[in-house]
Amino acid sequence: MLRFEHVSKIYKGGKTAVNDLNLDIDRGEFICFIGPSGCGKTTTMKMINRLIEPSSGQIFINDKDIMKEDPVKLRRSIGYVIQQIGLMPHMTIRENIVLVPKLLKWSEEKKNERALELIKLVDLPEEYLDRYPYELSGGQQQRIGVLRALAAEQNLILMDEPFGALDPITRDSLQEEFKNLQRELGKTIIFVTHDMDEAIKLADRIVIMRGGEVVQFDTPDEILRNPADKFVEDFIGKDRLIEARPNVTNVEQIMNNTPVSITADKSLQAAIQLMKERRVDTLLVTDDQNVLKGIIDVEAIEHNRRTATSVVDILDKNVFYVRKDALLRDTMQRILKRGFKYVPVVDEKNRLVGIVTRASLVDIVYDSIWGDLEEVAAEQAEATKELEKEEVHE
């Protein structure tokens, strides 16, 4: 999909921003560029759509040399999302989304169909299409910025720290949402970030740069377990969580396969009875096909028991869930850092298949801690034996 061959960028005065870059990126990959300020990551990304022209070397998209392409047509064929979003304040959300299709002279019908299709992808109401950017929250505006990059059906999308200005909770939610979108649509993403946690969470492979050169280009797991050198080790941070059990890598391997659930059409009395029987204060709610629809808890039942009669009347659709193939470290971070008691697990069709509890993840962390202590104790015992031998010889 994307290939760099001996690409360099040298500015006037002799400053080298990127030096002899060689990379091969496959179609559908999510690639994160990361490194300290001035390492060349943003320059590299901007050379892809020729916002910055390379000084030497070649960049190929689908085996076509980009320097032989018309730069305007090239940019219209590549999605681009920046941290500042860049929505046009005088345009409606609909007009912002279809900005590039308009330049490509799509018909009004096709543009409207595309805008409606995309707004549904991020679970925003259709009526938002006729609102203006100032009427939306920061997180919602950022969603529109992402949709605009998808609107013209570009297969390659560049993203320059798109979630950097958002609060942690909104950012976490958007990261998950966008990763799911990328998997569903099969887009190739080039994503620049300064946040290693974000890179580890999102990327299929990470490019770590320093001084305009690639230090390591590998999967998050490989980088965490086998950093290329001291620079990479220090950059990712020794305190970053790595799975205590190397053979446990995804949620499906540790989830409980029997979550307590109820269908949305059941009565509140049935829900209360199930809670008593299973000794739980929350129920996951599904439809007849076992697709996860939301949650109910005892507080909602107590608050609404005089007016509501069935589960669907008090259903909270705002439930955080993970897919069964999600990386364990990501789920760990969400549960342990944000205080979730549990996270429902779904399959590729959003059907409820399990649940991961905070307790099960804490067990893994404890195993890691005690494992480390045992290792330290063994080392100390060995060192004590060596000292005793030396004292005997003296």
C-alpha positions in Angstrom: 0.0 0.0 0.0 2.7 2.5 1.1 6.4 2.3 0.6 9.3 4.6 1.5 12.6 4.0 -0.4 15.7 6.0 0.9 13.5 9.0 1.7 15.2 12.1 3.2 14.2 15.6 4.0 16.9 18.2 4.4 15.8 21.8 5.1 17.7 25.0 4.0 20.7 25.4 6.3 21.4 21.7 6.3 19.0 20.6 9.0 18.1 16.9 8.4 14.5 16.2 9.5 14.3 12.7 8.0 17.3 10.6 7.0 17.3 7.6 4.6 13.8 6.2 5.6 12.9 2.8 4.3 9.5 1.4 5.2 6.9 -1.1 3.8 3.3 -0.7 5.0 0.7 -3.2 4.1 -2.9 -2.5 3.1 -5.3 -2.2 6.0 -2.5 -1.7 8.6 -2.8 0.8 11.5 0.7 2.3 11.8 1.7 4.7 14.6 4.7 7.0 14.3 6.1 8.1 17.7 9.2 9.6 19.1 10.5 12.7 20.9 9.9 16.2 19.6 11.8 16.9 16.4 12.3 13.2 15.6 10.8 13.6 12.1 7.5 11.7 12.6 5.2 14.6 11.5 7.5 15.5 8.6 7.4 11.9 7.5 3.6 11.9 7.5 3.3 15.2 5.6 5.6 13.9 2.9 3.0 11.2 2.1 0.5 13.8 0.8 3.2 16.2 -0.3 2.4 19.0 2.2 6.2 18.7 2.6 8.3 17.6 -0.4 11.0 15.0 0.1 14.5 16.1 -0.7 15.5 12.7 -2.0 14.2 9.1 -2.3 10.8 7.9 -3.4 7.4 7.3 -1.8 5.0 4.9 -3.5 1.3 4.5 -2.9 -0.1 1.4 -4.6 3.2 1.2 -6.5 2.8 4.7 -8.0 5.5 7.3 -7.3 3.7 10.2 -5.6 6.1 12.7 -7.1 4.6 11.9 -10.5 1.1 12.6 -9.3 -0.7 15.9 -9.4 -0.4 17.1 -5.7 -4.0 18.4 -5.5 -5.5 15.1 -6.8 -3.1 13.2 -4.5 -4.3 15.1 -1.4 -8.0 14.6 -2.4 -7.3 10.8 -2.6 -5.9 10.7 1.0 -7.9 11.3 4.1 -6.3 13.8 6.6 -7.3 14.5 10.2 -5.5 17.0 12.5 -5.7 17.7 16.2 -7.4 21.1 15.6 -10.1 19.3 13.6 -10.4 22.2 11.1 -14.2 22.1 10.7 -15.6 25.0 8.7 -17.7 27.0 11.3 -20.0 28.5 8.6 -20.8 25.1 7.2 -23.3 22.5 8.6 -22.0 19.1 9.7 -23.3 17.6 6.5 -21.4 20.2 4.4 -18.3 19.6 6.5 -18.4 15.8 6.0 -18.9 15.9 2.2 -16.4 18.7 1.6 -14.0 16.5 -0.4 -16.8 14.7 -2.3 -18.1 18.1 -3.3 -14.6 19.0 -4.7 -14.8 15.6 -6.5 -18.1 16.7 -8.0 -20.3 14.0 -6.5 -24.0 14.3 -7.1 -26.2 15.8 -4.3 -27.9 12.4 -3.8 -24.6 10.6 -3.4 -23.2 13.1 -1.0 -26.3 13.0 1.2 -26.3 9.2 1.2 -22.7 9.2 2.2 -23.2 11.7 5.0 -26.1 9.7 6.4 -24.1 6.5 6.2 -21.2 7.9 8.0 -23.1 9.7 10.8 -24.6 6.3 11.7 -21.2 4.7 11.9 -20.4 6.8 15.0 -23.8 6.6 16.6 -24.7 10.3 16.2 -28.3 11.3 15.4 -29.2 12.0 11.8 -30.4 15.5 12.8 -26.9 16.5 13.7 -26.2 16.7 10.0 -28.0 20.0 9.9 -26.3 21.5 12.9 -23.2 23.7 13.0 -19.8 22.8 14.6 -20.3 25.1 17.6 -23.4 23.2 18.6 -21.4 20.0 19.1 -19.1 19.0 21.9 -15.3 18.7 21.4 -15.6 14.9 21.1 -18.5 15.1 18.7 -16.6 17.6 16.5 -13.6 15.2 16.5 -15.9 12.4 15.3 -17.0 14.6 12.4 -13.3 15.3 11.6 -12.7 11.6 11.3 -15.9 11.1 9.2 -14.7 13.8 6.8 -11.5 11.9 6.2 -13.6 8.8 5.4 -16.2 10.6 3.3 -14.5 10.3 -0.1 -13.8 6.6 0.5 -10.1 7.1 0.6 -8.1 3.9 1.4 -5.3 5.8 3.1 -5.8 8.2 6.0 -3.3 10.4 7.7 -3.9 11.4 11.3 -1.8 14.0 13.2 -2.4 13.6 16.9 -6.2 13.8 16.3 -7.2 13.1 19.9 -4.5 15.0 21.7 -6.7 18.0 22.8 -9.5 15.8 24.2 -10.2 14.9 27.9 -9.0 11.4 28.9 -12.4 9.8 29.0 -13.6 11.2 25.6 -10.2 10.4 24.1 -10.3 6.8 25.4 -13.8 6.3 23.9 -12.8 7.8 20.5 -9.7 5.7 20.3 -11.8 2.5 20.8 -14.4 3.7 18.4 -12.0 4.6 15.7 -10.0 1.4 16.0 -13.3 -0.6 15.6 -14.1 1.6 12.5 -10.7 1.0 11.0 -11.1 -2.8 11.4 -14.6 -2.7 9.9 -13.7 -0.6 6.9 -10.2 -1.9 6.3 -8.5 1.5 5.9 -4.8 2.0 6.0 -4.0 4.5 8.8 -0.8 6.5 9.4 -1.2 7.9 12.9 1.2 10.4 14.5 1.2 10.5 18.3 3.4 11.5 21.3 1.5 9.1 23.6 3.0 5.6 23.9 -0.1 4.2 25.5 -2.1 5.4 22.6 0.3 3.9 20.1 0.3 0.6 22.0 -3.5 0.5 22.1 -4.2 1.4 18.5 -1.3 0.2 16.3 -0.7 -3.0 14.4 2.9 -1.8 14.2 4.7 1.1 15.7 7.5 3.2 14.1 9.8 4.7 16.8 11.9 7.5 15.5 14.9 9.5 16.8 16.9 12.1 15.0 15.1 11.6 11.7 15.7 7.8 11.7 13.8 4.7 12.5 15.0 3.0 15.7 12.5 0.2 15.8 9.5 -0.8 13.6 7.6 -3.7 15.1 4.4 -4.8 16.7 3.5 -3.3 20.2 4.0 -6.7 21.9 7.5 -7.2 20.3 8.5 -3.6 21.2 7.4 -4.1 24.8 9.1 -7.4 25.2 12.2 -6.8 23.1 13.0 -3.1 22.9 15.7 -2.5 20.3 18.0 -0.5 22.6 18.2 1.6 25.7 16.6 4.6 24.0 13.5 2.5 23.2 13.4 1.0 26.6 13.6 4.4 28.3 11.0 5.9 25.8 8.3 3.3 26.4 8.9 3.4 30.2 9.7 0.4 32.4 6.6 1.0 34.5 4.3 0.3 31.5 2.1 -2.8 32.1 3.1 -5.9 30.2 1.1 -9.1 30.5 2.3 -11.2 33.5 1.6 -14.3 31.5 3.2 -14.2 28.1 0.8 -16.9 26.8 -2.3 -14.8 27.8 -2.7 -12.1 25.2 -6.4 -11.5 24.6 -9.6 -11.1 26.5 -11.2 -14.4 25.4 -8.5 -16.4 27.2 -9.5 -15.0 30.7 -13.2 -14.1 30.3 -16.0 -15.7 32.3 -18.2 -17.5 29.7 -21.4 -17.2 31.8 -22.4 -13.5 32.2 -25.7 -12.8 33.9 -28.0 -11.3 31.2 -31.7 -10.7 30.5 -33.6 -9.8 27.3 -35.0 -6.3 26.9 -38.6 -7.5 26.7 -38.6 -9.1 30.2 -40.5 -7.5 33.1 -38.7 -5.6 36.0 -40.1 -8.3 38.3 -38.2 -10.9 36.3 -35.1 -8.8 36.4 -35.3 -8.4 40.2 -35.8 -12.2 40.7 -32.8 -13.0 38.5 -30.7 -10.5 40.5 -31.7 -12.2 43.7 -31.0 -15.7 42.3 -27.6 -14.8 40.9 -26.7 -12.4 43.7 -25.8 -9.5 41.4 -26.7 -5.8 41.3 -26.4 -5.4 37.5 -27.7 -7.3 34.5 -26.5 -7.1 31.0 -29.3 -6.7 28.5 -29.5 -8.4 25.1 -32.0 -8.9 22.3 -33.4 -12.3 21.1 -30.2 -12.8 19.1 -28.0 -12.2 22.2 -26.7 -8.9 20.8 -25.7 -6.6 23.7 -28.0 -3.7 24.1 -27.1 -2.2 27.4 -27.4 -2.6 31.2 -29.8 -2.2 34.1 -28.9 -2.0 37.8 -30.7 -2.0 41.1 -30.5 1.8 41.4 -32.3 2.3 38.1 -35.0 -0.2 39.1 -35.5 1.4 42.5 -35.7 4.9 40.9 -38.2 3.9 38.2 -40.2 1.1 39.8 -43.4 3.1 40.0 -43.4 4.2 36.4 -41.6 1.4 34.5 -42.8 -2.1 33.9 -40.2 -3.8 31.7 -36.4 -3.9 31.3 -36.5 -1.8 28.1 -38.1 1.1 30.0 -35.0 1.7 32.1 -32.3 0.3 29.7 -29.0 2.2 29.8 -27.5 1.9 26.4 -24.2 3.6 27.3 -22.3 0.4 28.2 -18.6 0.0 27.6 -17.6 -3.4 26.1 -14.7 -5.1 24.4 -14.4 -7.6 21.6 -13.2 -11.1 22.6 -10.0 -10.7 20.5 -9.1 -7.4 22.2 -5.6 -7.2 23.7 -5.6 -8.0 27.4 -3.3 -5.1 28.2 -5.9 -2.6 26.9 -8.7 -4.1 28.9 -6.5 -4.1 32.0 -5.7 -0.4 31.6 -9.4 0.5 31.3 -10.6 -1.5 34.2 -7.8 -0.8 36.6 -7.3 2.8 35.8 -10.9 3.9 35.4 -12.4 1.7 38.1 -14.7 -0.5 36.1 -16.0 -3.5 38.1 -16.4 -5.5 34.9 -16.4 -5.3 31.1 -18.8 -7.3 28.9 -17.2 -9.2 26.0 -18.8 -9.5 22.6 -18.0 -11.3 19.3 -17.6 -9.7 15.9 -21.4 -9.4 15.6 -21.7 -7.7 19.0 -23.3 -10.8 20.6 -22.6 -11.2 24.3 -20.1 -14.0 24.9 -18.5 -13.3 28.3 -17.4 -10.9 30.9 -14.1 -9.8 32.3 -14.1 -8.7 36.0 -11.8 -6.4 37.8 -11.0 -9.2 40.3 -9.7 -11.5 37.5 -7.4 -8.8 36.2 -6.2 -8.0 39.7 -5.2 -11.6 40.1 -3.0 -11.4 37.0 -1.4 -8.2 38.3 -0.7 -9.9 41.7 0.8 -12.8 39.9 3.1 -10.4 38.2 4.1 -8.7 41.5 4.6 -11.9 43.5 6.5 -13.4 40.6 8.9 -10.5 40.6 9.3 -10.7 44.4 10.1 -14.4 44.1 12.7 -13.7 41.4 14.3 -11.0 43.6 14.3 -13.3 46.6 16.0 -16.0 44.6 18.6 -13.6 43.4 19.2 -12.3 46.9 19.6 -15.9 48.2 22.1 -16.6 45.5 24.1 -13.5 46.3 24.1 -14.4 50.0 25.5 -17.8 49.2 28.3 -16.2 47.2 29.1 -13.9 50.0 29.2 -16.8 52.5 31.6 -18.6 50.2 33.9 -15.6 50.0 33.9 -15.2 53.8 34.9 -18.9 54.2 37.8 -18.5 51.8 39.0 -15.4 53.6 
